[in-house]
Amino acid sequence: MNIYLRKDFRPVFALFFVVLALVLLFKKMDIQLPINGMFIMVVNAMLFFMALFNYKRINQVDVKNPNAMVRSVMTGTMIKFIVFGGTALWYASQKKAPIGTNNLFIVMGLYLIYTWIEIGWTKRKKDA
């Protein structure tokens, strides 16, 4: 079965496309907002692909071993920190325009929503 059609993955799929549609809509309507739409779209895509990776990894974990579940969640968190830390250092070394606080707050909100959905997957897997 296609991973995008599974019931557990639908919220991530919907969130990705809602954020993408909103950013493109704001660009198309030429609404002057103090946000960088391309930055939001790139971070949203990164979070989506990391959620996809974590979803596959969580589905392969043995439910009977609680240590494996904890390691799985911690591994997902560490991978996100490493990827976003490396990306932030790379962006800072490019000496481009500053990102801005509005963009950072939007991205932090997206990060929290994606993480909340992933923790929900772990709880459902544990309860099953």
C-alpha positions, 0 to 999 in steps of 0.5 A, spaced: 500 500 500 502 506 498 505 510 504 501 516 503 494 513 503 495 510 510 491 513 515 497 515 520 501 518 514 495 523 512 496 528 517 503 529 515 501 529 507 495 534 509 500 539 513 505 539 507 500 541 502 496 546 506 503 550 508 505 549 501 498 552 498 498 557 503 505 560 501 504 559 494 497 563 495 500 569 498 506 569 493 500 569 487 496 574 491 502 579 492 500 580 499 506 583 502 508 579 508 515 580 512 516 572 511 521 569 506 516 564 502 522 560 499 525 559 506 518 556 509 517 551 503 524 549 503 524 547 511 517 544 510 519 540 505 525 538 509 520 536 515 516 532 510 521 528 508 524 527 515 517 525 517 517 520 512 523 517 514 521 517 521 514 514 519 518 508 516 523 507 521 517 507 527 513 502 523 519 497 523 520 497 531 518 491 535 513 494 540 514 488 545 521 492 546 520 499 550 527 500 549 527 500 542 521 505 542 525 510 546 531 509 541 527 510 535 524 517 538 531 519 540 534 517 533 529 521 530 530 527 534 537 527 533 537 526 526 533 532 526 537 536 530 543 534 526 540 536 519 537 542 521 544 544 525 548 543 519 543 547 514 543 553 519 551 553 519 551 552 511 546 558 510 550 562 515 556 561 511 553 563 505 552 570 508 546 571 505 540 576 507 538 574 515 532 570 515 528 574 520 524 572 526 517 571 523 520 566 519 523 562 525 517 562 529 513 559 523 518 554 522 519 553 529 511 552 529 512 547 523 517 543 527 513 542 533 507 540 529 511 535 525 514 532 532 507 532 535 504 528 529 510 523 530 510 522 537 502 520 536 505 515 531 509 512 537 503 512 542 499 509 537 504 503 535 505 502 543 498 502 544 496 497 538 
